[in-house]
């Protein structure tokens, strides 16, 4: 099991939209790489997705965004 961190807003600067793993050790907090290739991380039941599925989801999101414009 891993802990996840997501920063929603940092005033006055760009922010990383990825969900990152973090560890708390005797030497402090360690921020790790973003979770990639997973969905439903925040739900507590993450599942691994294939690269093809990820590309398909990206295509769908782009089409939805173009409808909003």
N, C-alpha and C positions, 0 to 999 in steps of 0.2 A: 504494500500500500504506500502511496506517496501523497504528500500534501501539495496543494496547488494554490497559486497566487495569481490574481488578476487585478490590475490597476485600471479602474474605470475612467479616472480623470486626474490629470495633474495640471493645475492652474498655470497658464502662461508658457507651456511647452508642449512639444509632441510627446505622445506616450505610446508605449508598446501595447498593442492590442492582443498579444499572445498570452496564453495561460502558461505560466512557468512553474516548474517544480521548485520547492524550497526545502531546505533542511535546517534544523536548529541543532547545533552541536555545542560543545563546551567552548569553542572559539567564536561562537556567534551564529548569525543567520547566513546561510549560503544560498544564493539565487542560482538556479540551474537553468538549462536550456528550456525552450518552449516545448510543450507537448505537440508532436506532429503525428499525423496519421491516426488520430483518435477523435471520436465524437462522443458527446454526452458526458464529458469530463465532470462538469459541475453537478450533474444529476447523481453522481456517486456510483454509476454503473457504466464506466467508459467501455467503449468497444472500438476495436481496431478497424479502420476502413482502408480499402485498397486505393491505390493511386488513381485508378480509373474512376472510382466512385467520387473521389475528391474533385477530379476535373469536371465530372458531370455536375456536381453540386455547384461548383464555381460558375459553370455555364448557366445554370438555372438562376443563380443570384444575379448575374449580369443582365439576364433577360428581364427579370423583375425590376431591377434598378432602371433599366431603359424605359420601362412602362411608366415609372414614376416621373420621368423627366418630361 
